[in-house]
Amino acid sequence: MNQTKHKTSKEEKTKIVLAILRGDKTANEIASQYGVHPHIISKWKQAAIDGLPELFEDKRLKVDRSKLQEQKKLLEQACKLIGQRDIELDWLKKKLSIFDDERTPRLGRPRKS
């Protein structure tokens, strides 16, 4: 027997989960009614129960936390870049000071011999 998989829509899943949460029928009765395995129904029920607290969470705080994390990452990157530039600048100043020592007498007053 070759059975094809039936893709259940989110609306249908919602009806099934609400039916199981009401408790009017058993999981086996609902499974036979909708043509879905009882194990799948119990997974959907658990997912719904686990996700319910998120419905009542303040979404503004969640967005602000994600923005805060993004800002922290950007700040860390900027600080790292500034530190790298400082090191490069110090290195260049040190290397260029060799040339400055040689040029300084020529640019200023003439040397006394």
N, C-alpha and C positions, 0 to 999 in steps of 0.2 A: 504494500500500500504506500503510495507516494503522496505525502501530504504537503501542500504548499503552505508557506508561512503567511499568516494573516497579520498585517501591520495594523496595530490598533492606534487610532487617532488620540490626540490628547484629550479631546472632549469625551471620547468613549472611556478612556482610562479614568477620567474624573468621575463619570457616572458609576463605574465599577467600584472605585475607592469609596465614594460616598455611600454606596449600597453596603459595602462591608463595614464601614464605620457606624452606620445606623444599627447594625446588628440584627436586622429583621430576618436575614437569611444567613445560612452558613456559607463558608467560602466555596464548598463543593457545589452548592446550589447556584451560586452566582457564576461560578466557573462554567457550569453546564449551560446556563442561560446565555452567557456571552461568548462561549466557545473559547475560553482562555484557561490555561492550566492554573489550578489553585495555588501552586508555588509562586507563580508570577504575580498573582493577586496579592499574596502576602508580601512580596517584595515591594509592590507599588504602595501598599498600605503603610509599610515601614518607612518608605521614602517620604510619603505624605506627612506622617507623624513627625519625622525628623525635620522636615522643612517648614512646619507650621510656625515655630518661633520666629523665623525670618520674616514672616508676613507682618509681624507686629514690631519689627525693629525700625528704628528711626533711620530712614534712608539718607537723610542729610549728613548724619554722623559717619555713615559708611563711605559716602563720597568724600567727605573732608579727610578721613583717614587715608584714603587712597591718594588724594592730592598731597597730603602731608608726606607720605612715603616718597612720592615722585619728587617733591621739593627737596627732601633730604638727599636723595640720590643725585639730583642736580647740584646741590651744594657741595657734596663730597667730590663730585667730578671737578667742579670749579676750584675747590681748594687744592686738589691734586694737581690740576693744571697750573695754578698759581705757584705752587711749590716747585714744580718742574721748571717753570719759567725763571723763578728766582735762582735756582741752581745753575741754569744755563747762562743767565745774566752774570752771575758771579764768576763763572768759568770764563766767559768772554772778557770781562773786565780784567781778570788776571792775565789772560793771554794778550790783551791789547796793551796792558801796562808795559810790556817789554818794548813795544814800539814807541810808547809815549816817552820813555826814558831816553831813547835815542833821538827823538825829535825835539824835545824840550829845549835843549841848548840852541838849536838852530832857529827856533821861532822867537826866542826872547832876545835879550841883548847879546851883542857879540861877546865871545869868550875872550877873557884876558889871557894872553900867552905868557 
